[in-house]
Amino acid sequence: MKTLTSHTQHTTAPPGNGHTSTPNSEGTTELLTLILDRLERMEQRFDHYEALVRQALPVAGIMTDTVDGWMAQLRQSGIDVDERTKETLRLLAELTAPQSMEALHTLIGVLPTLGVLLRQAPGAIAAMVDTGDELVLHLRESGIDIEHVGRRGAKAVKALIDSNILEDAAIAVISNAAQSLEESACTARPASLFGLIRALGDPDVQRALGFFLTFAKSFGSRCKTSA
């Protein structure tokens, strides 16, 4: 760009006049000089910015090509970049939600306590292991075969699981029996023969007797099979 220069013109007064310029012409000349100086400084700044832009364009092109290459590699790997971007934005929105931020603040407050517990954990685990070793040693010194007890315990646990005792129906029966035992312990009274005959007409008693009869038949059959 061309550099602007300022030129001042001097006017010649007509013959017989002793003044070379008027006050108004001097003020105008100073104003024009100031404007030209500022325009020159602006021109220099524009030249500097233009040079920066020219230097930045190749760098921006390289960065664009690099990003395009990464995107192409991700697509070739079967990654949906657009979907991943949407999921990332959705996750960011959830993380910045008020309830999430409150939970994060709570977690940050608990982190020092967790750090102390983690530092103490190895010592606590080592103490538990030492206690277990001492217990096993005492049992062996008492003549107890730990391996045999362990095998029998494993078989007992397996038999308990295979017996369906942990099924919902079996647990319901056991729960009902426990509650009935608790209620009967507080309300049971001696029963006469007449009271027993009268109780046989109670539908609840009949239902319980039917249950026990069915249980007795099934239990007897299983005892005969296992004998």
N, C-alpha and C positions, 0 to 999 in steps of 0.2 A: 504494500500500500504506500502511496505517496505521502511524504511528510509536508505538513502545512507550514508555511513561513509567513510572518507578518511584515508588512511594509507600511511605512508611514509616509504620507505625502505632505510636503510643506507648500503652502500657498504663498504667492507673492502679492504683497499689497499693492494697490495702485499707486502710481507716483503721487507724492505729496502726503501719503499716510505713513506715520511712524510705527504702527503696530504690524507684526508679521502674522499673527493668528488671533482668533477670538477665543474666549473661555469655553464656549460651547464646542468648538472644534477640538480643543484639547481633551475634554471629557469623552467625546466620541472616540477619539483615537485610543485612549486608555481602555475603554470598554471593549473595543474590537481586539486589542492586544490580549486582554484577559480571556475573551471567548476563544481566540485562536490557540492560546496556551492550553486551555482545558480540552479543546478538541484534539490537540496533539497528544495529550496524556491519554485520552480515551482511545485514540488510534493505537497507541503503544499497548494498552491493555488488551484490545481486541486482537492484536497480533500475537500476544502471549497466549490468550485463550485458544486461538486458532491452532497454534503449535501444539498445545496440550491435546486438543481434539484429534489432531492428526496422529499423535503418538498413541492415543487410546484406542483408535479404531482397529489396528491390527490385534491388540491384546483382547478386545471384545470379540473379534472374530475367532481367535483361538479358543477362548472360553466357550463360545457358542458351539464350535465344532466338538470340543471335548464333551460337553453336556449331551449333545446329540449322539455321540458315540456311546456314552453310558446308557442312554435311553434305549438305543438299539440293542445293546448287549442284554439289558434287562428283559426286553420283549422277546429276544431269542431264547432266553431262559424260561419263558412261559409266565413271566410276571406282568400282570396288568398294572401298568404304572398309574393310569388314571384312577383305577379302583383303589390302589394303595394310597394314593394322594387323598382321595375322599375319606378313606378309613382313618388316615392320619389326622385330617382336619376334624373328623367326628370325635376321635379320641381326645384331641386337644380341647375340644369344646366340653367334653365330659370331665376332663381333668380340671378345667378352670371353672366348673360349676361351683356354686357356693357350698353345697354339701360335701363335694370332693375336697375343696380347699380346707374346710373345717376338719375333715378326717386327716388330711395331710398335716395340719397344724398339731392335731392331737398326737399323731405318730411321731412328729419331730420332737414333741415334748417328752415322749416315752423313750426315745432313742438313748439318752444317757443311762437310764435304768437298764435297758436291754444290754448296753455295752458292759455295764458292771456285771450283770448276770452271765454274759458270755465269757468274760474274763475269769469268773469264778467257776464256770461249768467244768473245765478239765479237772480241777481239784476235787469237786464234788463227785464226779464220775469215778475218779481214781479211788476216793474213799469208799464208794459203794462197792467197787470191784474188790478192794481189800477186805471189806466186811464179808462179802460173799465167799471169798477164798477161805477166810477164817472159819465161817460157818461150815463149809464143806469139810474142812480139815477136822473140826470137832466131831462132825457126824461120822467120818471114817474112823476116827479114834474110838468112837462109841460102838463100832462094829456094824454100822449101817452101810449097806452097799448102795451108794448113791446112783450108780448106773442102773442097777436093778429097779430101784424106786422110780427113777426117771422113765424107764421103759414101761413099767406098770402104770405110771401116771399118764403117759401118752396113750396107752391102750384104753384106760378108763375114760379119757377125754374123747377119744374116737368113738367108744361105745356110747357115751352120752350123746354125742352128736348124731350117731346113727339111730338112736332110739326115738328120735323125733320129739324128745322132751322139750326142745326149744322152739317147736312149732307154735303158731299163734293159738291153735285150738287147745293144745296141751297146757300152755301157759294160762289160758283163760280158765281151764278146769282147776288148776292148782290155785289160782287167785281166788276163785269162788270157794274152794275148800278152805283156804286160809281165813277168808272173811267169815265163813260159816262157823269155823272153830272159835274165832274170837267172839262172835255173837253168842254162841251156845255156851261158852264158858261163863258168861255173866247171867244168862237167863234160864239155864237148864234146871229142871226140878225133877224130883223122883216121880216115876210114872207107874201107875198100877196096871193090872191086867185089863181092867175096863178102859183105862185111859189109852192103853196100847191099841185095843180094838177100835176105839173111837178115832184114834189118830190115823188108822188105816183108811178112813174115809176122806182124809185131807188130800186134795190133789197134789200139793207139794210133796207130801210124804210118799204118795204113790209114785211120783216122778223120781224121787230119790231112790226108792226101793227098786224101781225098774232099772235105774242106772247101775246100782250095785249088783243086781242079778246079771245084767249084761256084762258088767266088768268081771264078775266071778266066772262066767262061762268062757270069756275070752282069755282070762288069766289062766284058768285051768287047762284050756287047750294048749296054750304056749308052754306051760310047765310040762305037759305030756310030751310035747315035741322036743323040748330041750333035755329031757331026762334020758 
